[in-house]
């Protein structure tokens, strides 16, 4: 990876991590699928007005990518974190299974076989995640745990499909996902959720602010930077950087929610950074020129 790509790879976990932390209180008020519909509907309108270039990816491919990386993945994940049986710390840890899923699927479907250095770095970063999160005092519920694991698999499959079927740049992939997911999300929220209008009329300014933050930072900025990275790098190069999400989430919780940070979490953050240095090639004497 070049220096520019490494800097770009640091942005998605920053945006995903902060957005994920704010998403739990936001999704406690708004129905999950309805919340995602608002977020992607806003992105679709914005990109429809600012990005007039015609999409190169075929519409069947766009709908397939959106189904796995947006609709199914988002529904499973947000329903799971809304459950009182799923602490945010446990959800962060379980969600990181998306990294080995992404590397494995990239290997099987894209023939992107990871080398020993990337596998070692990824293993160290996963160890760091375990140190950062720690073991929860109360085990999370079985159903939301399975939902998050299934969500992680769907998300990883969606990213492989972006690499395999996507013909657009990062901006185009995000635009296609936003437009392609709208009819899926609208139908899904009508069939499986209730109280959408009530959540709108009863929301406080703080709840709207949280939803806006999730939409702009957790979805728009996060996926714009992620899809841009994904069009430049292999999955086994890009996905390990997402292991920074729990570190960012804990820092955000400490600054915004006043939660304390333990020494184990600081140590885990250092181990994650060390593992990512190995994955990215920073431990090597030379980097490819930008």
QUIBELHU-V753926 format. One record per backbone hydrogen bond with DSSP energy under -1.0 kcal/mol. CO is the residue of the C=O (numbers start at 1). NH is the residue of the N-H. If there is no record, write none. Layout:
co;nh
CO;NH
CO;NH
This chain:
co;nh
2;6
3;7
4;8
5;9
8;11
10;14
11;15
12;16
13;17
14;18
15;19
16;20
17;21
18;22
19;23
22;26
23;27
26;29
26;30
31;35
32;36
33;37
34;38
35;39
36;40
37;41
38;42
39;43
40;44
41;45
42;46
43;47
44;48
45;49
46;50
47;51
58;62
59;63
60;64
61;65
62;66
63;67
64;68
65;69
66;70
66;71
67;72
70;74
71;75
72;76
73;77
74;78
75;79
76;80
77;81
78;82
80;83
83;86
85;141
87;91
88;92
89;93
90;94
91;95
94;97
95;98
96;99
97;101
98;102
99;103
100;104
101;105
102;106
103;107
104;108
105;109
106;110
106;112
111;113
115;119
116;120
117;121
118;122
119;123
120;124
121;125
122;126
123;127
124;128
125;129
126;130
127;131
128;132
129;133
130;134
141;145
142;146
143;147
144;148
145;149
146;150
147;151
148;152
149;153
150;154
151;155
152;156
153;157
154;158
155;159
156;160
157;161
158;162
159;163
160;164
161;165
162;166
169;173
170;174
171;175
172;176
173;177
174;178
175;179
176;180
177;181
181;185
182;186
183;187
184;188
185;189
186;190
187;191
188;192
189;193
195;199
196;200
197;201
198;202
204;208
205;209
206;210
207;211
208;212
209;213
210;214
211;215
212;216
213;217
213;218
215;220
216;221
217;222
219;223
220;224
221;225
222;226
223;227
224;228
225;229
226;230
227;231
229;232
229;233
234;238
235;239
238;241
239;242
240;243
241;244
242;245
244;248
245;249
246;250
247;251
248;252
249;253
250;254
251;255
252;256
253;257
253;259
262;266
263;267
264;268
265;269
266;270
267;271
268;272
269;273
270;274
271;275
272;276
273;277
274;278
275;279
276;280
277;281
277;282
277;283
281;284
